[in-house]
Amino acid sequence: MGGLTGWLLLLCLVNSAKASFSPTITKFVFEVCEDVPIGSPAFTIEATDPDGDTLTYALVGPNAAFFQVDPYSGVVTVKSPLDRENSVTMLLDVTVSDTANLTPGRLTIILNDANDNSPIFRNTAFDISVPENTTVGGSVFTFLADDEDEGDAGVVRYSITEIIPAQGSEVFEIGAINGELKLKGHLNYNLLSSFYRLRVNAGDLGGSCGSGDKVFQSSNVFAFVTVVDMPDLDPIFISAPYIGSVEENSAVDTSVLRVTAIDQDKGINDNIIYTIEDSTADGLFKISENDGIISISSAIDREVVGDTVTLTVKAKESELNVNGQPATTTTTVQVNIGDVNDNPPQFYNCEESCVTATQFTGEVFEHSLGAISIGMTVKDPDKSVQTELRLEGVDKDVFSVEPSLAASDSIVQLLVRQPANLDFEKKQQMVLQVIAIDKDKTTFQSTATVTINIKDTNDNSPTFPQDTYRLKVAEHSPVGTEVLSVTAEDPDTMDAGNITYSLLPESILEYFDVDAGMGRVYVKNNITLDRELRSLYSATLQARDSDGKPGTTVLEITLTDINDQPPIINRDLYREFVKEDGQLEFKIE
């Protein structure tokens, strides 16, 4: 301090004629907002001069490049952008001159924070992969952004501002504070999207320097989320239902059709292995395990297996699913068996259960018309064939066969064409042959024998051996004397022993009668049988069968005389004339 006093003292002595003092810088610390625009005033250098001289100002030093000073007013404006994040304080060397004297000074510039920084993501690009079976609520990724500003201006909040496709808004959410991207819905590689583009925003809470308006800063990044397909779906058959066709007797290994299954997990696309799990007819078909081609493995007989064979085909993925289990599915395959005409027609007796037969019987009433049921069915196991039916045999013209042209399964009947030839009294049985001929392949034939038993009907009336009987009986024959014993004939079997007899007219019953069951005519009244009163009687003997059909014959009964009367001269007086010498001759009665 003593040295300084001496200097001042010396100065006073030297300038004793006229004193001159140096300018004084009165303020060394300034607060400046870092966001002061270039060209705008930041602060004013504050200095005084005891002499009241005009002062001039200048900036020196390394930080002088950031500012510019008006040499006369001391107003400092910003020349280059200020950045508090690089340095909170700046040392700025200045000089103040009153022309005669130069006063240096070092100012401390405290840069106040302004919200001039956007949050910066630690990464600039985000390619994220997430398994589709990630549970809802599971973390996908965490976004981190830094903001160098202080206070609210440096606090970062996260949001999703865009998702493509838009459906992704139901799938993803982000933690506003921690930036953690989570699932709020299920992912599905196949049914939803396998790829999402997210625009993620990191924004601060805003800030201002001094009394300026509050400023908000934010930045965006695009995140690309790829959904990784997982083997969580069973395979599926495409182009179902499957219907194929093949002719019977086709060669082994003949291809029938192809089934195709695909892995529904499109991002995995496992190989498919095919097998036949079940069949309505075992052993007829096989399948190529790699390409799904179904082919014939053994001979096929449509008449044995039927018109269709149903297969159950399984498709299995080559790898296990996400749960460690086989991924499989099944489908039904219908194979239609085409018919080949390889069987002859055959006859069946279907009265109880259908069995093959070559002998059939039927019965018919004599002289009747209509169909005769013989229990016959003709079958040709081949499809779409026609069977021609013919009759052979001595009596074939008496009947016709119906139908004459049969389908693959038809009931066969005989129809009477000539009922007059059905005469039980002449023939009780007729034998025919029914010939079945495959119309398309005439070498395919079958023959069945049909025996028709003809049943008797009451179609005949009783008949007597003679149309007229001339009989004689002595007059006054005792009652019961047999005049005639005759039996009427009736060929109908039901009339055997069932013929009843009667005499007509009723008036004849005064003299004669007949035994109703025997046909024996006898004298009923011997007194009235007097030849001298009546010598000839005529009667009708009637026979009726069980159905009341009548048959008659005529009886002419003559009474023979017996000597039962004395002679009687019919006249009391006989008077005759005779010539003399004549002869007398006359009959006395």
C-alpha positions in Angstrom: 0.0 0.0 0.0 2.9 2.2 0.6 4.1 1.8 -2.9 0.8 2.7 -4.3 0.7 5.9 -2.3 4.1 6.8 -3.5 3.0 6.3 -7.1 0.0 8.4 -6.7 2.1 11.0 -5.0 4.4 10.9 -7.9 1.6 11.2 -10.4 0.3 14.2 -8.5 3.7 15.8 -8.6 4.2 15.2 -12.3 0.8 16.4 -13.3 0.6 19.1 -10.9 -0.3 21.4 -13.6 -3.4 19.4 -14.7 -4.6 16.1 -13.0 -5.9 13.2 -15.4 -7.6 10.0 -14.0 -8.1 6.6 -15.7 -11.6 5.2 -16.3 -13.0 2.7 -13.8 -14.9 -0.4 -14.7 -17.7 -0.6 -12.2 -19.3 -4.0 -13.0 -17.6 -7.2 -13.7 -20.3 -9.8 -13.7 -23.2 -10.1 -16.2 -25.9 -12.6 -16.7 -26.8 -13.3 -20.3 -29.4 -15.6 -21.8 -27.7 -18.1 -24.0 -30.4 -17.6 -26.6 -29.8 -13.9 -27.2 -30.1 -13.6 -31.0 -27.1 -12.5 -32.9 -27.0 -8.7 -33.2 -29.1 -8.3 -30.1 -27.8 -6.5 -27.0 -26.5 -8.8 -24.3 -25.3 -6.2 -21.7 -23.6 -2.8 -21.4 -20.1 -2.4 -20.0 -20.4 -0.2 -17.0 -17.5 2.2 -16.4 -16.9 5.8 -15.1 -14.2 8.4 -15.5 -13.5 10.9 -12.7 -12.5 13.5 -15.2 -15.7 13.1 -17.1 -13.8 12.3 -20.3 -15.5 10.5 -23.1 -14.9 6.8 -22.9 -14.4 4.2 -25.6 -14.8 0.5 -25.3 -13.1 -2.5 -26.8 -13.2 -6.3 -26.5 -10.0 -8.4 -26.4 -9.1 -11.9 -25.7 -10.3 -15.3 -27.1 -14.0 -14.8 -26.2 -14.2 -11.5 -27.9 -15.2 -13.4 -31.1 -18.7 -14.1 -29.5 -19.5 -10.4 -28.9 -19.3 -7.1 -30.5 -19.2 -3.8 -28.5 -20.3 -0.3 -29.5 -17.0 1.6 -28.8 -18.9 4.7 -27.7 -21.9 3.3 -25.7 -20.3 0.2 -24.4 -23.4 -1.8 -25.5 -22.3 -5.4 -26.1 -24.2 -7.4 -28.7 -24.0 -11.0 -29.6 -21.9 -11.8 -32.6 -21.8 -15.6 -32.5 -24.2 -18.1 -30.9 -23.8 -18.6 -27.2 -24.1 -22.1 -25.7 -24.4 -22.6 -22.1 -24.0 -26.3 -22.5 -20.4 -25.7 -23.7 -19.6 -23.4 -20.8 -21.7 -21.9 -18.1 -19.4 -18.9 -17.7 -17.3 -17.0 -20.1 -14.4 -14.6 -19.3 -14.4 -11.6 -21.5 -11.5 -9.2 -21.6 -12.5 -5.6 -22.2 -10.7 -2.2 -22.2 -12.1 1.2 -21.4 -10.2 4.3 -22.6 -10.6 8.0 -22.1 -8.0 8.6 -24.8 -5.3 9.4 -22.3 -5.8 6.4 -20.1 -6.7 2.8 -20.9 -8.2 0.6 -18.3 -8.3 -3.2 -18.9 -10.8 -5.4 -17.2 -12.0 -9.0 -17.2 -15.8 -9.5 -17.2 -17.4 -12.7 -16.1 -20.4 -13.6 -18.3 -22.8 -16.0 -16.7 -24.8 -17.7 -19.4 -28.3 -18.4 -18.3 -30.0 -21.5 -19.6 -32.5 -21.2 -22.4 -34.5 -24.1 -23.8 -32.4 -24.2 -26.9 -31.7 -27.9 -27.1 -34.0 -30.7 -28.4 -33.8 -34.1 -26.7 -31.4 -36.3 -28.6 -31.9 -40.0 -28.9 -29.0 -42.0 -28.1 -29.5 -44.0 -31.3 -30.7 -42.5 -34.5 -32.2 -45.6 -36.1 -34.1 -48.4 -34.4 -34.6 -51.9 -36.0 -36.4 -53.9 -33.4 -37.5 -57.6 -33.7 -40.1 -59.0 -31.4 -41.5 -62.6 -31.2 -45.2 -62.7 -32.0 -45.9 -64.7 -28.9 -44.6 -62.0 -26.6 -47.1 -61.6 -23.8 -49.2 -58.5 -23.5 -47.5 -56.1 -21.2 -44.1 -57.4 -22.2 -41.2 -55.0 -22.9 -40.2 -54.6 -26.5 -37.6 -51.8 -26.3 -36.6 -48.8 -24.3 -36.0 -45.5 -26.0 -33.6 -43.1 -24.3 -33.1 -39.4 -25.2 -30.9 -36.8 -23.5 -31.7 -33.1 -23.2 -28.8 -30.8 -22.1 -31.1 -28.1 -20.9 -31.8 -27.6 -17.2 -35.0 -27.8 -15.3 -38.2 -28.6 -17.1 -36.4 -27.8 -20.3 -34.2 -30.8 -19.7 -37.0 -33.2 -18.6 -37.8 -35.6 -21.5 -41.2 -37.2 -22.1 -41.9 -39.9 -24.7 -44.9 -40.5 -27.0 -45.8 -42.4 -30.2 -47.0 -39.9 -32.8 -47.6 -42.3 -35.7 -47.9 -46.0 -36.3 -48.1 -47.7 -39.7 -50.3 -49.6 -40.1 -52.7 -47.7 -37.9 -53.9 -51.0 -36.3 -50.6 -50.9 -34.4 -52.0 -48.3 -32.1 -53.9 -51.2 -30.5 -50.7 -53.1 -30.1 -48.0 -50.8 -28.9 -47.7 -48.2 -26.1 -44.8 -46.3 -24.7 -44.0 -45.2 -21.2 -44.1 -41.4 -21.1 -41.4 -41.1 -18.5 -39.1 -44.1 -19.1 -39.5 -44.5 -22.8 -40.2 -48.2 -22.5 -42.1 -49.6 -25.5 -44.6 -52.3 -24.4 -47.3 -54.5 -25.9 -50.8 -53.6 -25.0 -52.3 -56.0 -27.5 -51.5 -59.3 -29.1 -49.2 -59.7 -32.0 -50.1 -62.0 -34.8 -47.7 -62.5 -37.7 -50.4 -64.0 -40.0 -53.6 -62.2 -39.1 -52.2 -58.8 -38.3 -49.1 -57.1 -39.6 -45.6 -58.6 -39.6 -44.0 -55.1 -39.7 -44.7 -51.8 -38.0 -43.2 -48.4 -38.4 -43.4 -46.2 -35.3 -42.6 -42.5 -35.1 -41.5 -41.9 -31.5 -41.3 -38.3 -30.1 -39.1 -37.2 -27.3 -40.1 -33.8 -26.0 -39.1 -31.6 -23.0 -41.4 -29.9 -20.6 -40.5 -26.5 -22.0 -38.5 -23.6 -20.6 -37.6 -19.9 -21.0 -34.8 -17.5 -20.1 -35.7 -14.4 -18.4 -39.1 -13.1 -19.2 -39.3 -14.6 -22.6 -42.0 -17.0 -23.9 -41.8 -20.6 -22.8 -40.2 -22.7 -25.5 -40.7 -26.4 -26.1 -38.3 -28.6 -27.9 -38.7 -32.1 -29.3 -37.2 -34.6 -31.7 -38.5 -37.7 -33.5 -37.1 -41.0 -34.6 -38.5 -43.8 -36.7 -38.5 -47.3 -35.2 -39.0 -50.3 -37.4 -40.6 -53.2 -35.5 -40.4 -56.6 -37.2 -42.7 -59.3 -35.8 -40.9 -62.6 -35.7 -43.2 -65.5 -36.6 -43.4 -68.3 -34.1 -44.5 -71.9 -34.8 -47.8 -71.5 -33.0 -50.2 -72.5 -35.8 -51.1 -75.9 -37.1 -50.8 -76.5 -40.8 -53.9 -76.0 -43.0 -55.1 -77.9 -46.1 -55.8 -75.7 -49.1 -58.3 -76.3 -51.9 -60.4 -78.6 -49.7 -62.8 -80.4 -50.0 -60.8 -83.1 -51.9 -62.8 -85.3 -54.2 -61.0 -87.7 -56.6 -62.1 -90.6 -58.9 -60.5 -93.7 -60.2 -61.9 -96.7 -62.1 -62.0 -100.1 -60.4 -59.3 -102.5 -61.5 -56.9 -99.6 -62.2 -53.2 -100.4 -62.0 -51.3 -100.2 -58.8 -49.5 -96.8 -58.4 -52.1 -95.0 -60.5 -52.3 -91.4 -59.2 -55.7 -90.4 -57.9 -55.3 -86.8 -56.7 -53.0 -84.6 -54.7 -53.6 -82.9 -51.4 -51.7 -79.8 -50.3 -51.2 -78.4 -46.8 -49.2 -75.3 -45.9 -47.6 -74.1 -42.7 -49.7 -71.2 -41.5 -46.7 -69.7 -39.8 -45.6 -67.9 -43.0 -42.3 -66.7 -41.6 -41.3 -70.3 -40.8 -42.9 -72.4 -43.5 -41.9 -75.9 -42.2 -42.0 -78.9 -44.5 -45.2 -80.9 -44.4 -45.3 -84.7 -44.0 -48.5 -86.5 -45.2 -49.9 -89.8 -43.9 -53.2 -91.6 -44.3 -54.7 -92.1 -40.8 -57.9 -93.9 -41.6 -59.9 -95.3 -44.6 -63.3 -96.9 -45.0 -61.5 -99.6 -47.1 -58.1 -100.5 -45.7 -55.1 -100.9 -47.9 -56.4 -99.5 -51.2 -54.6 -96.2 -51.2 -51.2 -94.8 -50.2 -49.9 -91.3 -50.0 -46.5 -89.8 -50.8 -45.3 -88.3 -47.5 -43.5 -85.4 -49.2 -45.8 -84.2 -51.9 -49.3 -85.5 -50.9 -50.0 -87.5 -54.0 -52.6 -90.2 -53.3 -52.3 -93.3 -55.5 -53.5 -96.9 -55.7 -51.7 -99.4 -53.5 -53.8 -102.6 -54.2 -56.5 -103.8 -56.6 -59.9 -102.1 -56.3 -63.2 -103.9 -56.8 -66.1 -101.4 -56.7 -68.6 -104.2 -56.1 -66.8 -105.0 -52.8 -65.7 -101.6 -51.5 -68.7 -99.6 -52.8 -69.0 -96.4 -54.9 -66.8 -94.3 -52.6 -63.9 -94.7 -50.3 -63.3 -92.0 -47.6 -59.8 -91.3 -46.4 -58.6 -89.3 -43.4 -55.3 -87.6 -44.4 -53.0 -86.0 -41.8 -50.5 -83.3 -42.5 -47.7 -82.8 -39.9 -45.1 -80.1 -39.8 -41.5 -81.3 -39.8 -40.7 -79.3 -36.7 -42.4 -79.1 -33.3 -44.5 -76.1 -32.5 -43.7 -73.4 -29.9 -45.0 -75.7 -27.2 -42.8 -78.6 -28.2 -45.8 -80.6 -29.7 -46.3 -81.8 -33.2 -48.3 -79.4 -35.3 -50.9 -81.4 -37.3 -54.2 -81.2 -39.1 -56.5 -83.6 -40.9 -58.8 -83.5 -43.9 -61.3 -85.9 -45.5 -60.7 -87.1 -49.0 -63.5 -88.8 -51.0 -62.4 -91.1 -53.7 -65.2 -92.1 -56.1 -64.8 -95.5 -57.6 -65.7 -95.7 -61.3 -67.5 -98.8 -62.4 -66.2 -101.3 -65.0 -68.6 -103.8 -66.5 -66.9 -106.9 -65.1 -69.7 -108.9 -63.6 -72.6 -111.0 -65.0 -76.1 -110.5 -63.8 -77.2 -113.0 -61.1 -80.5 -114.1 -59.6 -81.3 -113.7 -56.0 -84.1 -115.0 -53.7 -85.1 -112.1 -51.6 -88.1 -113.4 -49.8 -86.3 -113.3 -46.5 -82.7 -112.2 -47.0 -81.2 -111.9 -50.5 -79.1 -115.0 -51.4 -78.1 -116.2 -54.8 -80.4 -118.8 -56.2 -81.1 -120.7 -59.4 -84.4 -122.4 -58.4 -87.6 -120.5 -57.9 -91.2 -121.5 -57.4 -94.5 -119.7 -57.8 -98.1 -120.6 -57.9 -101.1 -119.3 -59.8 -104.8 -120.1 -59.9 -105.8 -121.7 -63.1 -107.3 -119.4 -65.8 -106.2 -116.3 -63.9 -104.5 -113.2 -65.2 -102.0 -111.0 -63.4 -98.5 -111.2 -62.0 -97.0 -114.2 -60.3 -94.6 -113.5 -57.5 -91.7 -115.8 -57.5 -89.4 -114.1 -55.0 -86.9 -113.4 -57.8 -84.5 -110.4 -58.0 -82.0 -110.0 -60.7 -78.9 -108.0 -59.8 -75.9 -106.8 -61.7 -73.4 -105.3 -59.3 -72.1 -103.1 -62.1 -73.5 -99.6 -62.5 -75.5 -98.2 -65.4 -76.0 -101.6 -67.0 -79.2 -103.1 -68.4 -80.1 -106.7 -68.2 -82.3 -108.4 -70.8 -84.7 -111.1 -69.5 -86.0 -113.9 -71.6 -88.1 -117.0 -71.0 -87.3 -120.4 -72.3 -89.1 -123.8 -72.0 -92.1 -125.6 -73.3 -94.6 -123.4 -71.6 -92.8 -120.1 -72.2 -95.6 -118.7 -74.3 -98.1 -119.0 -71.5 -96.1 -116.3 -69.6 -94.1 -113.2 -70.1 -91.3 -111.9 -67.8 -91.5 -108.4 -66.3 -89.5 -106.4 -66.7 -88.1 -107.5 -70.0 -85.2 -105.0 -69.6 -84.0 -104.7 -66.0 -81.8 -102.2 -64.2 -78.9 -103.2 -62.0 -81.3 -104.3 -59.2 -84.9 -105.3 -60.2 -87.6 -107.5 -58.9 -88.7 -110.1 -61.5 -92.3 -111.3 -61.9 -94.0 -113.5 -64.4 -97.2 -112.3 -66.1 -99.9 -114.7 -67.4 -100.4 -114.2 -71.1 -102.5 -117.2 -71.9 -104.8 -117.9 -69.0 -106.8 -120.5 -71.0 -103.7 -122.7 -70.9 -103.6 -122.6 -67.2 -105.9 -125.6 -66.6 -105.4 -127.5 -63.4 -107.4 -130.4 -64.8 -104.9 -130.7 -67.6 -101.6 -129.7 -66.1 -100.7 -129.0 -62.5 -97.2 -127.7 -63.0 -95.2 -125.7 -65.6 -91.4 -125.3 -65.6 -89.6 -122.4 -67.3 -86.2 -120.9 -67.6 -85.5 -117.2 -67.0 -82.4 -116.1 -68.9 -80.6 -112.9 -67.8 -78.3 -111.4 -70.4 -76.0 -108.4 -69.9 -77.1 -106.2 -72.8 -73.7 -104.5 -73.2 -71.7 -107.7 -72.8 -73.9 -110.6 -74.0 -71.4 -113.2 -72.9 -72.4 -112.4 -69.3 -75.5 -114.6 -68.7 -77.3 -116.4 -65.9 -80.1 -118.9 -65.9 -82.7 -119.6 -63.3 -85.4 -122.4 -63.3 -88.9 -121.4 -62.2 -91.5 -124.0 -61.3 -95.1 -122.7 -61.5 -97.6 -124.7 -59.5 -101.1 -124.3 -60.9 -103.8 -124.2 -58.2 -107.2 -125.6 -58.8 -110.3 -123.3 -58.9 -113.9 -124.3 -58.9 -114.3 -123.8 -62.6 -116.3 -127.0 -63.5 -119.9 -128.0 -62.9 -120.8 -131.6 -62.0 -121.5 -133.8 -64.9 -123.4 -137.1 -65.2 -122.1 -140.0 -67.3 -125.3 -139.8 -69.4 -127.5 -137.0 -70.4 -130.6 -139.3 -70.2 -131.3 -142.3 -68.2 -134.2 -144.6 -69.2 -135.2 -146.6 -66.2 -137.8 -149.2 -65.4 -139.3 -150.1 -62.1 -142.3 -152.4 -61.2 -145.4 -150.6 -60.1 -146.1 -150.7 -56.5 -142.4 -151.4 -55.7 -141.7 -151.2 -52.0 -140.6 -147.9 -50.6 -136.9 -147.5 -50.8 -136.6 -149.6 -53.9 -133.5 -148.3 -55.8 -134.4 -147.0 -59.2 -130.9 -145.7 -60.1 -127.6 -145.2 -58.3 -125.4 -142.7 -60.2 -122.5 -140.4 -59.2 -121.9 -137.0 -60.8 -118.3 -136.2 -61.7 -116.6 -132.9 -61.0 -112.8 -132.6 -61.7 -112.4 -129.8 -59.2 -110.5 -131.0 -56.2 -112.5 -129.0 -53.8 -115.7 -130.8 -54.9 -114.5 -134.3 -54.3 -117.1 -135.8 -51.9 -119.0 -132.5 -51.8 -121.6 -133.1 -54.5 -125.2 -132.9 -53.4 -128.2 -134.3 -55.3 -131.9 -133.4 -55.7 -134.8 -134.3 -57.9 -136.8 -131.8 -59.9 -139.6 -130.9 -60.3 -141.0 -130.9 -56.8 -144.0 -132.8 -57.9 -141.9 -135.8 -58.7 -141.1 -136.1 -55.0 -144.6 -137.6 -54.4 -143.3 -140.7 -56.1 -139.5 -140.7 -56.1 -136.7 -139.1 -54.2 -132.9 -139.1 -54.1 -130.3 -139.6 -51.4 -128.7 -136.1 -51.3 -125.2 -137.3 -50.6 -125.2 -140.5 -52.6 -127.0 -139.9 -55.9 -129.3 -143.0 -55.2 -132.8 -142.6 -56.7 -135.4 -144.6 -54.9 -139.2 -145.2 -54.6 -140.8 -142.9 -52.2 -144.5 -144.0 -52.4 -145.4 -147.4 -53.6 -149.1 -146.9 -53.5 -149.2 -144.1 -56.0 -147.0 -146.0 -58.4 -149.8 -147.6 -60.3 -149.1 -148.4 -63.9 -152.7 -148.6 -64.6 -153.0 -144.9 -63.6 -149.7 -143.6 -65.0 -147.0 -145.6 -66.6 -144.3 -143.0 -67.4 -142.5 -140.4 -65.2 -140.0 -137.8 -66.3 -137.7 -136.1 -63.7 -134.5 -134.1 -63.6 -131.7 -135.3 -61.4 -129.6 -132.3 -60.3 -126.1 -132.4 -58.8 -124.5 -129.3 -57.2 -120.9 -128.8 -56.3 -119.4 -126.9 -53.2 -119.8 -123.7 -55.1 -123.4 -124.3 -56.0 -122.6 -125.0 -59.7 -125.3 -127.4 -61.0 -125.2 -130.3 -63.4 -128.3 -132.3 -64.5 -129.4 -135.4 -66.3 -132.9 -136.5 -67.3 -134.5 -139.6 -65.8 -137.3 -141.3 -67.8 -138.9 -143.9 -65.5 -141.3 -146.5 -66.9 -143.5 -148.5 -64.6 -143.7 -152.2 -65.5 -146.9 -154.0 -64.9 -147.5 -156.6 -62.3 -150.6 -158.8 -62.2 -152.5 -156.9 -59.6 -155.9 -156.5 -61.3 -158.8 -159.0 -62.3 -160.0 -158.8 -65.9 -162.8 -156.4 -66.5 -165.2 -156.4 -69.5 -165.4 -152.8 -70.5 -169.0 -153.1 -71.8 -172.0 -154.6 -70.3 -173.5 -155.5 -73.7 -171.8 -156.5 -76.9 -174.2 -156.6 -80.0 -172.8 -157.6 -83.3 -174.5 -158.6 -86.6 -173.3 -161.4 -88.8 -174.6 -162.6 -92.2 -175.8 -165.9 -92.6 -173.2 -168.3 -93.5 -170.8 -165.7 -92.3 -168.2 -165.9 -89.6 -168.4 -163.9 -86.4 -165.2 -162.4 -85.0 -164.7 -159.4 -82.6 -162.7 -158.5 -79.6 -164.2 -158.3 -76.2 -162.4 -155.9 -73.9 
